[in-house]
């Protein structure tokens, strides 16, 4: 119960925070409220979508429902807290498409998509059973089953030219989720697994040793100070870009094709 001391002259008395009776039925600590603020800030890269709008609206409702004492502390701490996001994609123009995808996933309704693959000269048409929406940084992916190809596929929101929901329902496939295509820090990608062996030098070796990039990751610290990294995953554009970003501080042991354009 939020009690605080109030001093009047030499006398001190306890008072109940006047906002207590209009607060949420579940009380939040300052730490919990701050976690919500940080979470909303991290969704700023999804501006223009219901994710960012909903997070901002929810935090504002929580803020008004907090007692004045707790709200003041949260507002004071918020000035000293920030959350950054990876390079943001422009998703505002895809807001209606994202709403359609969410509706289709929830209602188990078949979709007709027009989609542009990476480096493709023209878009392709798909009939998709949408199962799951996955957010990675500022990217939003749809994971769905494509009956014509008898397999699961991933679709990046940015590359959708058109989305149309149908009246046709489908049975959900329990095993079809983000784990099917998740490549850890490298996002979602579909392809055959290969063994990737890399050696990092200098400050890059320290950076690699401090972080977990993929569930298959194996590190080897060498006597010369370098660090060996082994991964088992598909070779994706994100992985190629990540490796190239280290320049001379990394040596590709295998596959040598990792540094070549697909």
MOKACOR-V155734 format. One record per residue. RES is the residue in three letters. PSI is psi in degrees with one decimal (none if undefined). NEAR is the number of other ideal C-beta (glycine too) atoms within 8 Angstrom. D_LAST is the distance of its C-alpha to the last C-alpha in Angstrom with 1 decimal. Layout:
res=RES psi=PSI near=NEAR d_last=D_LAST
res=RES psi=PSI near=NEAR d_last=D_LAST
This chain:
res=UNK psi=128.9 near=4 d_last=62.1
res=UNK psi=94.1 near=9 d_last=61.5
res=UNK psi=149.0 near=8 d_last=64.8
res=UNK psi=157.4 near=8 d_last=65.4
res=UNK psi=140.6 near=8 d_last=68.5
res=UNK psi=123.4 near=8 d_last=70.3
res=UNK psi=131.7 near=6 d_last=72.9
res=UNK psi=105.0 near=6 d_last=75.9
res=UNK psi=-124.9 near=4 d_last=78.3
res=UNK psi=-8.8 near=2 d_last=79.1
res=UNK psi=145.5 near=6 d_last=78.2
res=UNK psi=133.2 near=6 d_last=74.8
res=UNK psi=155.6 near=7 d_last=73.8
res=UNK psi=138.4 near=7 d_last=70.8
res=UNK psi=149.3 near=8 d_last=69.2
res=UNK psi=130.9 near=8 d_last=66.7
res=UNK psi=124.8 near=11 d_last=63.7
res=UNK psi=-21.1 near=5 d_last=64.6
res=UNK psi=0.1 near=11 d_last=61.1
res=UNK psi=-41.0 near=10 d_last=61.1
res=UNK psi=-10.7 near=4 d_last=62.3
res=UNK psi=19.2 near=5 d_last=59.6
res=UNK psi=175.9 near=9 d_last=56.6
res=UNK psi=152.9 near=8 d_last=54.1
res=UNK psi=-26.3 near=2 d_last=55.4
res=UNK psi=117.5 near=4 d_last=53.0
res=UNK psi=141.8 near=5 d_last=53.5
res=UNK psi=140.9 near=11 d_last=50.6
res=UNK psi=168.9 near=7 d_last=51.0
res=UNK psi=-41.4 near=10 d_last=49.9
res=UNK psi=-41.0 near=6 d_last=46.9
res=UNK psi=-41.0 near=8 d_last=45.8
res=UNK psi=-39.6 near=14 d_last=46.3
res=UNK psi=-35.7 near=12 d_last=44.3
res=UNK psi=-38.1 near=8 d_last=41.4
res=UNK psi=-39.9 near=12 d_last=41.4
res=UNK psi=-46.1 near=12 d_last=41.4
res=UNK psi=-39.0 near=10 d_last=38.4
res=UNK psi=-42.0 near=10 d_last=36.5
res=UNK psi=-39.5 near=13 d_last=37.3
res=UNK psi=-37.0 near=10 d_last=36.1
res=UNK psi=-17.2 near=10 d_last=32.7
res=UNK psi=6.7 near=11 d_last=32.2
res=UNK psi=-28.7 near=11 d_last=32.8
res=UNK psi=-12.4 near=12 d_last=29.1
res=UNK psi=27.1 near=12 d_last=29.6
res=UNK psi=139.0 near=9 d_last=32.3
res=UNK psi=-6.1 near=11 d_last=33.3
res=UNK psi=166.8 near=13 d_last=32.7
res=UNK psi=-20.2 near=9 d_last=35.3
res=UNK psi=-53.2 near=9 d_last=33.8
res=UNK psi=-43.5 near=14 d_last=34.8
res=UNK psi=-42.8 near=9 d_last=37.9
res=UNK psi=-40.1 near=8 d_last=39.1
res=UNK psi=-43.3 near=11 d_last=38.7
res=UNK psi=-43.9 near=9 d_last=40.6
res=UNK psi=-42.5 near=8 d_last=43.3
res=UNK psi=-43.2 near=10 d_last=43.7
res=UNK psi=-38.6 near=11 d_last=44.0
res=UNK psi=-40.8 near=8 d_last=46.6
res=UNK psi=-42.7 near=8 d_last=48.6
res=UNK psi=-41.4 near=12 d_last=48.6
res=UNK psi=-43.5 near=11 d_last=49.7
res=UNK psi=-24.4 near=7 d_last=52.6
res=UNK psi=-13.7 near=8 d_last=53.6
res=UNK psi=153.3 near=14 d_last=53.7
res=UNK psi=153.6 near=10 d_last=57.2
res=UNK psi=-37.7 near=9 d_last=58.0
res=UNK psi=-48.3 near=10 d_last=58.1
res=UNK psi=-41.6 near=13 d_last=54.7
res=UNK psi=-40.5 near=12 d_last=53.2
res=UNK psi=-42.5 near=8 d_last=54.5
res=UNK psi=-41.2 near=9 d_last=53.0
res=UNK psi=-44.3 near=14 d_last=49.6
res=UNK psi=-35.2 near=9 d_last=49.7
res=UNK psi=-44.3 near=8 d_last=50.7
res=UNK psi=-32.6 near=10 d_last=47.9
res=UNK psi=-27.9 near=9 d_last=45.3
res=UNK psi=-15.9 near=6 d_last=45.9
res=UNK psi=20.5 near=5 d_last=44.6
res=UNK psi=136.6 near=10 d_last=41.6
res=UNK psi=158.5 near=4 d_last=38.1
res=UNK psi=128.8 near=9 d_last=34.8
res=UNK psi=161.1 near=4 d_last=31.5
res=UNK psi=160.0 near=10 d_last=28.3
res=UNK psi=172.9 near=6 d_last=24.6
res=UNK psi=126.4 near=5 d_last=23.4
res=UNK psi=142.7 near=9 d_last=24.9
res=UNK psi=152.8 near=8 d_last=23.5
res=UNK psi=100.4 near=6 d_last=26.0
res=UNK psi=-6.1 near=15 d_last=27.2
res=UNK psi=-37.9 near=8 d_last=30.7
res=UNK psi=-10.6 near=6 d_last=29.9
res=UNK psi=11.6 near=13 d_last=28.5
res=UNK psi=-45.5 near=11 d_last=31.7
res=UNK psi=-35.7 near=6 d_last=33.2
res=UNK psi=-40.8 near=10 d_last=30.0
res=UNK psi=-39.4 near=13 d_last=30.0
res=UNK psi=-42.0 near=9 d_last=33.6
res=UNK psi=-42.8 near=12 d_last=33.0
res=UNK psi=-44.6 near=14 d_last=30.3
res=UNK psi=-43.3 near=10 d_last=32.7
res=UNK psi=-43.4 near=10 d_last=35.6
res=UNK psi=-39.7 near=13 d_last=33.7
res=UNK psi=-45.4 near=12 d_last=32.6
res=UNK psi=-40.8 near=6 d_last=36.2
res=UNK psi=-2.5 near=7 d_last=37.9
res=UNK psi=55.3 near=10 d_last=35.6
res=UNK psi=138.0 near=13 d_last=35.1
res=UNK psi=144.7 near=13 d_last=32.5
res=UNK psi=150.5 near=16 d_last=30.2
res=UNK psi=121.8 near=12 d_last=28.9
res=UNK psi=147.7 near=13 d_last=25.6
res=UNK psi=118.9 near=12 d_last=23.8
res=UNK psi=137.9 near=12 d_last=20.2
res=UNK psi=110.9 near=9 d_last=17.3
res=UNK psi=159.4 near=7 d_last=13.9
res=UNK psi=126.2 near=5 d_last=11.2
res=UNK psi=8.8 near=3 d_last=10.5
res=UNK psi=146.2 near=8 d_last=13.0
res=UNK psi=-27.5 near=2 d_last=15.7
res=UNK psi=155.5 near=5 d_last=18.5
res=UNK psi=161.3 near=8 d_last=19.6
res=UNK psi=155.9 near=9 d_last=20.4
res=UNK psi=135.6 near=8 d_last=23.7
res=UNK psi=143.7 near=12 d_last=24.2
res=UNK psi=121.5 near=10 d_last=27.3
res=UNK psi=138.3 near=14 d_last=26.8
res=UNK psi=102.9 near=12 d_last=29.2
res=UNK psi=125.5 near=14 d_last=28.5
res=UNK psi=-33.4 near=12 d_last=29.2
res=UNK psi=141.8 near=11 d_last=28.1
res=UNK psi=132.9 near=11 d_last=27.2
res=UNK psi=131.6 near=10 d_last=25.4
res=UNK psi=130.2 near=9 d_last=25.4
res=UNK psi=105.1 near=7 d_last=23.1
res=UNK psi=-124.9 near=9 d_last=24.2
res=UNK psi=12.3 near=10 d_last=24.5
res=UNK psi=141.1 near=11 d_last=22.0
res=UNK psi=126.3 near=13 d_last=23.6
res=UNK psi=144.3 near=14 d_last=22.0
res=UNK psi=129.0 near=13 d_last=23.7
res=UNK psi=122.8 near=17 d_last=23.5
res=UNK psi=167.0 near=14 d_last=24.9
res=UNK psi=130.0 near=12 d_last=25.6
res=UNK psi=101.5 near=13 d_last=24.7
res=UNK psi=-39.5 near=7 d_last=27.5
res=UNK psi=-26.4 near=6 d_last=26.1
res=UNK psi=0.4 near=6 d_last=23.1
res=UNK psi=45.2 near=5 d_last=25.3
res=UNK psi=167.6 near=6 d_last=23.0
res=UNK psi=149.0 near=12 d_last=22.3
res=UNK psi=158.9 near=12 d_last=19.7
res=UNK psi=144.1 near=11 d_last=19.0
res=UNK psi=124.8 near=13 d_last=19.4
res=UNK psi=129.6 near=9 d_last=19.1
res=UNK psi=-40.9 near=14 d_last=22.4
res=UNK psi=-28.1 near=8 d_last=21.1
res=UNK psi=9.1 near=10 d_last=19.3
res=UNK psi=121.4 near=13 d_last=22.4
res=UNK psi=-37.1 near=7 d_last=24.2
res=UNK psi=151.2 near=7 d_last=27.2
res=UNK psi=129.4 near=11 d_last=28.7
res=UNK psi=127.7 near=8 d_last=31.9
res=UNK psi=141.4 near=9 d_last=33.9
res=UNK psi=177.2 near=8 d_last=35.9
res=UNK psi=-0.5 near=4 d_last=39.2
res=UNK psi=130.6 near=6 d_last=37.6
res=UNK psi=163.0 near=8 d_last=37.5
res=UNK psi=160.1 near=9 d_last=35.5
res=UNK psi=129.7 near=5 d_last=36.1
res=UNK psi=139.6 near=7 d_last=34.0
res=UNK psi=110.8 near=8 d_last=32.0
res=UNK psi=-33.2 near=4 d_last=33.1
res=UNK psi=-4.5 near=5 d_last=30.0
res=UNK psi=100.0 near=12 d_last=27.5
res=UNK psi=-169.8 near=8 d_last=27.0
res=UNK psi=-26.5 near=9 d_last=24.6
res=UNK psi=-20.8 near=5 d_last=24.6
res=UNK psi=-37.2 near=9 d_last=22.7
res=UNK psi=-1.8 near=11 d_last=19.4
res=UNK psi=128.3 near=8 d_last=20.5
res=UNK psi=39.3 near=14 d_last=18.4
res=UNK psi=-128.5 near=10 d_last=21.2
res=UNK psi=-10.4 near=9 d_last=20.5
res=UNK psi=11.8 near=12 d_last=16.8
res=UNK psi=-157.3 near=11 d_last=18.0
res=UNK psi=138.6 near=12 d_last=17.4
res=UNK psi=144.4 near=13 d_last=14.4
res=UNK psi=127.7 near=8 d_last=14.5
res=UNK psi=169.8 near=7 d_last=12.9
res=UNK psi=141.2 near=4 d_last=14.2
res=UNK psi=140.9 near=7 d_last=15.6
res=UNK psi=157.9 near=9 d_last=14.8
res=UNK psi=122.1 near=9 d_last=17.1
res=UNK psi=125.8 near=14 d_last=15.9
res=UNK psi=122.9 near=10 d_last=18.4
res=UNK psi=150.1 near=13 d_last=18.8
res=UNK psi=127.7 near=12 d_last=21.9
res=UNK psi=145.8 near=15 d_last=23.1
res=UNK psi=159.6 near=11 d_last=25.9
res=UNK psi=-140.1 near=8 d_last=28.6
res=UNK psi=-23.4 near=6 d_last=28.7
res=UNK psi=-35.3 near=11 d_last=25.2
res=UNK psi=-40.2 near=13 d_last=26.7
res=UNK psi=-44.0 near=9 d_last=29.4
res=UNK psi=-45.3 near=9 d_last=27.1
res=UNK psi=-40.8 near=12 d_last=25.1
res=UNK psi=-18.9 near=9 d_last=28.4
res=UNK psi=-10.3 near=5 d_last=29.8
res=UNK psi=157.6 near=7 d_last=27.3
res=UNK psi=116.2 near=6 d_last=26.0
res=UNK psi=-29.2 near=10 d_last=22.3
res=UNK psi=146.8 near=11 d_last=21.9
res=UNK psi=-28.2 near=4 d_last=24.6
res=UNK psi=-0.9 near=8 d_last=23.3
res=UNK psi=133.3 near=11 d_last=23.6
res=UNK psi=128.7 near=7 d_last=25.6
res=UNK psi=143.9 near=10 d_last=26.9
res=UNK psi=116.6 near=8 d_last=28.6
res=UNK psi=126.4 near=6 d_last=30.7
res=UNK psi=159.3 near=9 d_last=31.2
res=UNK psi=-23.6 near=3 d_last=34.4
res=UNK psi=4.9 near=4 d_last=32.9
res=UNK psi=-9.8 near=7 d_last=32.0
res=UNK psi=165.4 near=9 d_last=28.3
res=UNK psi=128.8 near=13 d_last=26.8
res=UNK psi=138.4 near=13 d_last=24.4
res=UNK psi=127.3 near=15 d_last=22.3
res=UNK psi=133.6 near=13 d_last=21.1
res=UNK psi=150.3 near=12 d_last=19.2
res=UNK psi=107.9 near=8 d_last=18.5
res=UNK psi=166.3 near=15 d_last=15.9
res=UNK psi=150.7 near=11 d_last=12.6
res=UNK psi=108.4 near=12 d_last=9.5
res=UNK psi=164.0 near=12 d_last=9.3
res=UNK psi=-37.1 near=7 d_last=8.6
res=UNK psi=-40.5 near=10 d_last=12.3
res=UNK psi=-44.5 near=15 d_last=12.1
res=UNK psi=-46.6 near=12 d_last=9.6
res=UNK psi=-39.3 near=8 d_last=12.0
res=UNK psi=-47.2 near=10 d_last=14.9
res=UNK psi=-46.1 near=12 d_last=14.4
res=UNK psi=-28.2 near=8 d_last=13.8
res=UNK psi=-19.3 near=6 d_last=16.9
res=UNK psi=-9.1 near=10 d_last=19.1
res=UNK psi=-129.3 near=6 d_last=18.6
res=UNK psi=-5.9 near=5 d_last=20.9
res=UNK psi=2.4 near=10 d_last=22.4
res=UNK psi=143.2 near=12 d_last=19.7
res=UNK psi=126.3 near=6 d_last=18.9
res=UNK psi=115.3 near=11 d_last=16.0
res=UNK psi=-43.1 near=7 d_last=17.9
res=UNK psi=148.2 near=7 d_last=15.4
res=UNK psi=146.0 near=9 d_last=12.8
res=UNK psi=-21.4 near=7 d_last=12.1
res=UNK psi=-8.5 near=6 d_last=8.4
res=UNK psi=-31.4 near=11 d_last=8.7
res=UNK psi=-0.1 near=8 d_last=9.1
res=UNK psi=150.0 near=6 d_last=6.3
res=UNK psi=140.2 near=2 d_last=3.8
res=UNK psi=none near=5 d_last=0.0
